[in-house]
Amino acid sequence: MTPVELVAPATETEALEELARGPAGSRAIVAGGTDLLFDLQGARPGPTHLVSLRRLPWRTHAWEAGGLRVGATEPLRTLEADPRLGQELPALAQAIAAVGSPALRRQATLGGNLGRSAPASDLAPALLALDAEVELVGRAGARRMSVDRFLRSSRSTALLAGELVRSVRLPEARPRSAYLWQRVRPANDISQIGLAVAFAPSPGLWRVALGGVPPRPVLAPDAARELAGDRPAAREIASAAERLAAHPALVSDRRATEEHRRRLAAVLCTRAIRTAVGEPRDPP
Ligand SMILES: Cc1cc2nc3c(=O)[nH]c(=O)nc-3n(C[C@H](O)[C@H](O)[C@H](O)COP(=O)(O)OP(=O)(O)OC[C@H]3O[C@@H](n4cnc5c(N)ncnc54)[C@H](O)[C@@H]3O)c2cc1C
């Protein structure tokens, strides 16, 4: 392996200056490194410098103006230790708990999960359903956009060269939300499907998002349209599940067949809405 220099700037300005140095492709950003170090194996030509974000003052979160702002480099394990997360944004708490193991979550970050833009990300569907925004920063300044606009395709995002994800913002508490997933081997596999639902009190609408589907997690507005009010009726939930099962993103790949995914989507949709509203998942 070619020797790589590790650089760890202490400020945002230094980090952005470091990213602007050298020829294109010479600098790779590293946060927790759980994806990047794996991805770099065999990369030709690889970067000459790894720009670590560990020393930046972004390893924290704050509850502000009714919502939550998470620093891009805060370890998932620190975030999930906040008891308010499970009460106010259960879908995000459940999605974080689904990522790998506690040891992995001590390293892994929200910024890295979004930066990688993996189809099977457990965090992306929860962030989509919770209407999250990313805050990006580059030498030209900062900008914000929805996670839906940020995620383009597998390993492709709206980040421009030299830009960083600085934080992720969740606009408000959404206690009626849930994230469920299905894997072949629950302990050490990635999700065949992930399903997030969230009720936004104002304007009183549900958002439904699917993960584990190529090329990226997606919103399912057709399914959400069937759900009315903060406690949808059984027939509305059944109709949402049926519409979700027809979503065009549910296709076959090496992890699951289309037919299996469509069945799972319908079952998880019903269970997730029931979980979100505090009803038994499988009523008698
Ligand atoms: C064994 C194992 C199990 C896993 N299980 C799961 C799972 O169950 N569910 C799941 O969703 N994921 C899983 N992952 C994937 C991974 O752990 C997560 O995606 C993690 O959140 C990535 O965060 P990180 O800080 O380690 O990212 P890094 O590896 O540091 O970076 C990932 C990518 O994002 C870029 N990046 C990082 N931070 C920023 C930033 N602030 N701004 C711009 N770009 C940035 C990097 O350049 C790189 O391209 C697993 C990984 C492993 C190795």
Ligand as a Chemical Component Dictionary entry (heavy atoms), coordinates in Angstrom:
data_LIG
# 
_chem_comp.id                   LIG 
_chem_comp.type                 NON-POLYMER 
_chem_comp.pdbx_formal_charge   0 
_chem_comp.three_letter_code    LIG 
# 
loop_
_chem_comp_atom.comp_id 
_chem_comp_atom.atom_id 
_chem_comp_atom.alt_atom_id 
_chem_comp_atom.type_symbol 
_chem_comp_atom.charge 
_chem_comp_atom.model_Cartn_x 
_chem_comp_atom.model_Cartn_y 
_chem_comp_atom.model_Cartn_z 
_chem_comp_atom.pdbx_ordinal 
LIG C1  C1  C 0 -18.795 -4.148 10.172 1  
LIG C2  C2  C 0 -19.628 -2.987 9.679  2  
LIG C3  C3  C 0 -20.996 -3.005 9.916  3  
LIG C4  C4  C 0 -21.792 -1.940 9.478  4  
LIG N1  N1  N 0 -23.131 -1.994 9.703  5  
LIG C5  C5  C 0 -23.918 -0.968 9.280  6  
LIG C6  C6  C 0 -25.328 -1.020 9.504  7  
LIG O1  O1  O 0 -25.855 -1.968 10.081 8  
LIG N2  N2  N 0 -26.074 0.024  9.042  9  
LIG C7  C7  C 0 -25.519 1.114  8.409  10 
LIG O2  O2  O 0 -26.240 2.042  8.043  11 
LIG N3  N3  N 0 -24.184 1.172  8.183  12 
LIG C8  C8  C 0 -23.376 0.168  8.599  13 
LIG N4  N4  N 0 -22.023 0.214  8.375  14 
LIG C9  C9  C 0 -21.466 1.368  7.639  15 
LIG C10 C10 C 0 -20.788 2.467  8.494  16 
LIG O3  O3  O 0 -20.387 2.064  9.762  17 
LIG C11 C11 C 0 -21.647 3.718  8.591  18 
LIG O4  O4  O 0 -21.967 4.177  7.300  19 
LIG C12 C12 C 0 -20.956 4.842  9.392  20 
LIG O5  O5  O 0 -21.974 5.697  9.875  21 
LIG C13 C13 C 0 -19.941 5.667  8.592  22 
LIG O6  O6  O 0 -19.434 6.697  9.444  23 
LIG P1  P1  P 0 -17.874 6.969  9.580  24 
LIG O7  O7  O 0 -17.724 8.158  10.442 25 
LIG O8  O8  O 0 -17.138 5.753  10.005 26 
LIG O9  O9  O 0 -17.505 7.320  8.074  27 
LIG P2  P2  P 0 -16.095 7.292  7.324  28 
LIG O10 O10 O 0 -15.726 5.879  7.029  29 
LIG O11 O11 O 0 -15.097 8.113  8.053  30 
LIG O12 O12 O 0 -16.511 8.040  5.984  31 
LIG C14 C14 C 0 -17.431 7.470  5.078  32 
LIG C15 C15 C 0 -17.513 8.352  3.820  33 
LIG O13 O13 O 0 -18.052 9.612  4.121  34 
LIG C16 C16 C 0 -17.128 10.677 3.883  35 
LIG N5  N5  N 0 -17.276 11.595 5.021  36 
LIG C17 C17 C 0 -17.161 11.289 6.347  37 
LIG N6  N6  N 0 -17.479 12.364 7.096  38 
LIG C18 C18 C 0 -17.782 13.357 6.240  39 
LIG C19 C19 C 0 -18.182 14.722 6.404  40 
LIG N7  N7  N 0 -18.379 15.284 7.603  41 
LIG N8  N8  N 0 -18.404 15.463 5.295  42 
LIG C20 C20 C 0 -18.245 14.931 4.052  43 
LIG N9  N9  N 0 -17.882 13.650 3.821  44 
LIG C21 C21 C 0 -17.657 12.875 4.912  45 
LIG C22 C22 C 0 -15.747 10.009 3.812  46 
LIG O14 O14 O 0 -14.857 10.707 2.970  47 
LIG C23 C23 C 0 -16.129 8.654  3.221  48 
LIG O15 O15 O 0 -16.275 8.745  1.821  49 
LIG C24 C24 C 0 -21.196 -0.831 8.798  50 
LIG C25 C25 C 0 -19.813 -0.814 8.574  51 
LIG C26 C26 C 0 -19.031 -1.875 8.999  52 
LIG C27 C27 C 0 -17.540 -1.834 8.745  53 
# 
loop_
_chem_comp_bond.comp_id 
_chem_comp_bond.atom_id_1 
_chem_comp_bond.atom_id_2 
_chem_comp_bond.value_order 
_chem_comp_bond.pdbx_ordinal 
LIG C1  C2  SING 1  
LIG C2  C3  SING 2  
LIG C2  C26 DOUB 3  
LIG C3  C4  DOUB 4  
LIG C4  N1  SING 5  
LIG C4  C24 SING 6  
LIG N1  C5  DOUB 7  
LIG C5  C6  SING 8  
LIG C5  C8  SING 9  
LIG C6  O1  DOUB 10 
LIG C6  N2  SING 11 
LIG N2  C7  SING 12 
LIG C7  O2  DOUB 13 
LIG C7  N3  SING 14 
LIG N3  C8  DOUB 15 
LIG C8  N4  SING 16 
LIG N4  C9  SING 17 
LIG N4  C24 SING 18 
LIG C9  C10 SING 19 
LIG C10 O3  SING 20 
LIG C10 C11 SING 21 
LIG C11 O4  SING 22 
LIG C11 C12 SING 23 
LIG C12 O5  SING 24 
LIG C12 C13 SING 25 
LIG C13 O6  SING 26 
LIG O6  P1  SING 27 
LIG P1  O7  DOUB 28 
LIG P1  O8  SING 29 
LIG P1  O9  SING 30 
LIG O9  P2  SING 31 
LIG P2  O10 DOUB 32 
LIG P2  O11 SING 33 
LIG P2  O12 SING 34 
LIG O12 C14 SING 35 
LIG C14 C15 SING 36 
LIG C15 O13 SING 37 
LIG C15 C23 SING 38 
LIG O13 C16 SING 39 
LIG C16 N5  SING 40 
LIG C16 C22 SING 41 
LIG N5  C17 SING 42 
LIG N5  C21 SING 43 
LIG C17 N6  DOUB 44 
LIG N6  C18 SING 45 
LIG C18 C19 SING 46 
LIG C18 C21 DOUB 47 
LIG C19 N7  SING 48 
LIG C19 N8  DOUB 49 
LIG N8  C20 SING 50 
LIG C20 N9  DOUB 51 
LIG N9  C21 SING 52 
LIG C22 O14 SING 53 
LIG C22 C23 SING 54 
LIG C23 O15 SING 55 
LIG C24 C25 DOUB 56 
LIG C25 C26 SING 57 
LIG C26 C27 SING 58 
# 
